[in-house]
């Protein structure tokens, strides 16, 4: 994938996450920092940070549960270390930190 394709895909992914969070009833806040970072803040003061890493062409997530890297496999963002898919994993991570069910799928 070239840089332009990655840019479009990463932007669409961050926008999809933002739309799903906005549509949810979860007690959380989120904010886009520049073009690359989405910060999700929870009532307990914790955060999840989702950012695109241009050099590696990956999406990265930092959460209480750890750090995760995802690479596009042609159809989904696939965890580079495990078999997980990013949107399902992010739904679980947000649900854990929000202490309520949140689905991004």
N, C-alpha and C positions, 0 to 999 in steps of 0.2 A: 504494500500500500504506500502511495506517495504521501508527502506532507499535507497536500491539499485535501486528500481523501481523509486522512487522519483528523485534520482540523474539523471538517464537516461532521464526521462521525462522533468525535469527542464533544463537540458543541451540541449536537442533537441529543446525546446521552445526558449531558448536564441539564439541558432544557427539559428532557423527559422526567428526570428526577425532581426538578423544581416543580413541574406541573403536578406530579403525583403527590408531593408533599403539600402543595397548596390545596389539593382536593381532599386530603385526609383531614380528619378531625383531631389529629394528634396535638398534644400540648408541647409544641416545639417551635423554634424560629429557625429560619435559614437565610443566608445572605451570600450572594455571589461576590467574590473578591477578584476583581479583574476578570479576565477571560478564562483563567485556568482553575480557579479554586471555588468550591462550594462548601461553606461552613454550615453545619447543622448544630444548633445549640439546644440543650435540654434543660428542664427546670432544675435539675440537680447540679447544674453548672458544668456538666460534661459536654463534650463536643464530638462530632464525627466530621472529618475533613475528607472530601472527595476532590481529587485533583487529577488533571491530565498531565502526564509526563511526556512532553513532546519528543525528547531525545530517544526514549525507549519505545515510543508509540504505545504507551500503556495508560490505563486509568489506575490510580492508586487510592486506597482508602485507609485512613488512620482512625481507629476506634479504640474504645476501652479494651476490646478483645484482641487487639493487635493490629498489625499492618498487613495489607493485602494488595497484590498487584494483579491486574487483569489485562490480557492481550486479546485483541479481536481475532477470532478464529474463522471469520467469514460469515458467521450468523449471530454469535453472542460474544460478550466479553468473558473470556475463560480465565479462571484463576491459574496463575503460572506455576503454582506449587501443588494444587489439589485439583479436584474435579469440579469445583463450584463455579456457578454462573453469577456474575456480578449483581444483577438486579435482585435475584433471590437472596443472595448473601447480604446485600445492603438492607433489604427488607427485614431480615432476621436481626441484624446489628442495630438498626434503628428501633425495632420493637423492643429489644433488650434494654436499650438505654432510655427509651421513652416509657418503659413499663406498661405498654399497651400495644395492641396489634396494629402494625402499619404495613401495608402492602404497596409495593411499587410496581407490581406486575399487572 
